[in-house]
Amino acid sequence: MRTTFTLDRQLAEQARQMNINLSAAARAGVREAVCAALVRKDRDAYRDHPEQPDPFWEGAEAWGEE
């Protein structure tokens, strides 16, 4: 997908001087932002709906009775 965004002129010039690929940097930044948002979403869901003890598992054994 192609998209357009606005970048501060000075920051763009610094990136150019440092040979930073703006497309790759933008992809990495968006990927990082999405991952961070997913972490927040998961943390919020756990906070809003924490795990509760389940009586089923109290009697279950991982390896069975010996």
C-alpha positions as CSV (number, residue, x, y, z in Angstrom):
1,M,0.0,0.0,0.0
2,R,1.2,3.5,-0.8
3,T,0.6,6.4,1.5
4,T,1.8,9.9,2.0
5,F,2.8,11.6,5.2
6,T,4.2,15.0,6.3
7,L,7.7,15.1,7.7
8,D,9.5,18.0,9.3
9,R,11.9,19.5,6.8
10,Q,14.8,19.6,9.2
11,L,14.3,15.9,10.2
12,A,14.1,14.9,6.5
13,E,17.3,16.7,5.8
14,Q,19.1,15.0,8.8
15,A,17.8,11.6,7.6
16,R,19.1,12.3,4.0
17,Q,22.5,13.4,5.4
18,M,22.7,10.1,7.4
19,N,21.6,8.0,4.4
20,I,18.5,6.8,6.2
21,N,15.9,5.2,3.9
22,L,12.8,7.1,4.8
23,S,10.4,4.4,3.5
24,A,12.1,1.7,5.5
25,A,12.2,4.0,8.6
26,A,8.5,4.8,8.2
27,R,7.6,1.1,7.9
28,A,9.7,0.3,11.0
29,G,8.1,3.1,12.9
30,V,4.6,2.1,12.0
31,R,5.3,-1.6,12.8
32,E,6.7,-0.5,16.2
33,A,3.7,1.7,16.9
34,V,1.3,-1.1,16.0
35,C,3.1,-3.6,18.2
36,A,3.0,-1.1,21.1
37,A,-0.7,-0.6,20.6
38,L,-1.3,-4.3,20.6
39,V,0.6,-4.6,23.9
40,R,-1.5,-1.8,25.4
41,K,-4.7,-3.4,24.1
42,D,-3.8,-6.8,25.6
43,R,-2.7,-5.2,28.9
44,D,-6.0,-3.2,29.1
45,A,-8.1,-6.3,28.3
46,Y,-6.3,-8.2,31.1
47,R,-6.8,-5.3,33.5
48,D,-10.5,-5.1,32.6
49,H,-11.1,-8.9,32.6
50,P,-8.4,-10.5,34.8
51,E,-8.1,-14.2,35.0
52,Q,-10.2,-15.9,37.6
53,P,-9.6,-19.2,39.4
54,D,-11.3,-22.0,37.5
55,P,-12.5,-24.9,39.7
56,F,-12.1,-27.3,36.8
57,W,-8.3,-27.0,36.9
58,E,-8.1,-27.5,40.7
59,G,-8.8,-31.2,40.2
60,A,-6.8,-31.6,36.9
61,E,-3.3,-33.1,36.9
62,A,-0.9,-32.5,34.1
63,W,0.4,-36.1,34.1
64,G,-2.6,-38.0,35.6
65,E,-2.6,-40.0,38.7
66,E,0.1,-42.5,39.4
